[in-house]
Amino acid sequence: RYYRMKGLEEKAAIANAKNVPHIRLFQPSTIVTEEYRYGWVDRTVFAFHAAFDPYIPTQYHSVDVRLLGMAMVADAEKILHSPVEQDASESILAKVTYADYINVAGEAFEEQYQPNRSEL
């Protein structure tokens, strides 16, 4: 059900963005925060990802909320500073995942926060 609903949401967003030149669909797996907001559920999920992230495909990696935010800002800046296309009859669609977050903002994130590997 969840993936079906997410697919429907994506299709609706794309269909309703006819005049939007760039559509970016950020797809984080689990968003990790510094605090536990949902009690034992957060503790369990965060502990799972801390242990298994090195072994699972990157599309399922947890992402620090700060890294996600930095990646969104860096991605938007990149698009805003790119040359405007004259023929924008179709939207440019991109699905952005963990590997993209690292490529866009990973180095800046490491420099700014120097996270403990066990936190991610």
For each residue, the residues with C-beta under 8 A, 3 or more apart:
1: 4 5
2: 5 6
3: 6 7
4: 1 7 8
5: 1 2 8 9
6: 2 3 9 10
7: 3 4 10 11
8: 4 5 11 12
9: 5 6 12 13
10: 6 7 13 14 25
11: 7 8 14 15
12: 8 9 15 16
13: 9 10 16 17 23 25
14: 10 11 17 23 91 93
15: 11 12 18
16: 12 13
17: 13 14 20 23 91
18: 15 91
19:
20: 17 23 91
21: 84 85 88 91 92
22: 79 91 92 94
23: 13 14 17 20 91 92 93 94
24: 72 75 76 79 94 96
25: 10 13 93 94 95 96
26: 68 71 72 96
27: 59 95 96 97
28: 31 63 68 97 98 101
29: 59 60 61 62 63 98
30: 45 46 49 62 63
31: 28 62 63 64 65 68
32: 46 49 62 63 64 65 119 120
33: 36 37 42 64 65
34: 119
35:
36: 33 39 42 43 46
37: 33 42
38: 41 42
39: 36 42 43
40: 43 44
41: 38 44 45
42: 33 36 37 38 39 45 46
43: 36 39 40 46 47
44: 40 41 47 48
45: 30 41 42 48 49 62
46: 30 32 36 42 43 49 50 62
47: 43 44 50 51
48: 44 45 51 52
49: 30 32 45 46 52 53 61 62 120
50: 46 47 53 62 118 119 120
51: 47 48
52: 48 49 55 56
53: 49 50 56 61 62 120
54:
55: 52
56: 52 53 60 61
57: 60 61
58: 61 97 98 99
59: 27 29 97 98 99
60: 29 56 57
61: 29 49 53 56 57 58 98
62: 29 30 31 32 45 46 49 50 53 120
63: 28 29 30 31 32 67 68 98 101
64: 31 32 33 67 68 109 113 115 119 120
65: 31 32 33 68 69
66: 69 70 109 112 113
67: 63 64 70 71 101 102 105 106 109
68: 26 28 31 63 64 65 71 72 101
69: 65 66 72 73
70: 66 67 73 74 104 105 108 109 112
71: 26 67 68 74 75 96 100 101 104 105
72: 24 26 68 69 75 76
73: 69 70 76 77 105
74: 70 71 77 78 104 105 108
75: 24 71 72 78 79 96 100 104
76: 24 72 73 79 80
77: 73 74 80 81
78: 74 75 81 82 104
79: 22 24 75 76 82
80: 76 77
81: 77 78
82: 78 79
83:
84: 21 88
85: 21 88
86:
87:
88: 21 84 85 91
89:
90:
91: 14 17 18 20 21 22 23 88
92: 21 22 23
93: 14 23 25
94: 22 23 24 25
95: 25 27
96: 24 25 26 27 71 75 100 101
97: 27 28 58 59 100 101
98: 28 29 58 59 61 63 101 102
99: 58 59 102 103
100: 71 75 96 97 103 104
101: 28 63 67 68 71 96 97 98 104 105 106
102: 67 98 99 105 106
103: 99 100 106
104: 70 71 74 75 78 100 101
105: 67 70 71 73 74 101 102 108 109
106: 67 101 102 103 109 110
107: 110 111
108: 70 74 105 111 112
109: 64 66 67 70 105 106 112 113 115
110: 106 107 113 114 115
111: 107 108 114
112: 66 70 108 109
113: 64 66 109 110
114: 110 111
115: 64 109 110 119 120
116: 119 120
117: 120
118: 50
119: 32 34 50 64 115 116
120: 32 49 50 53 62 64 115 116 117
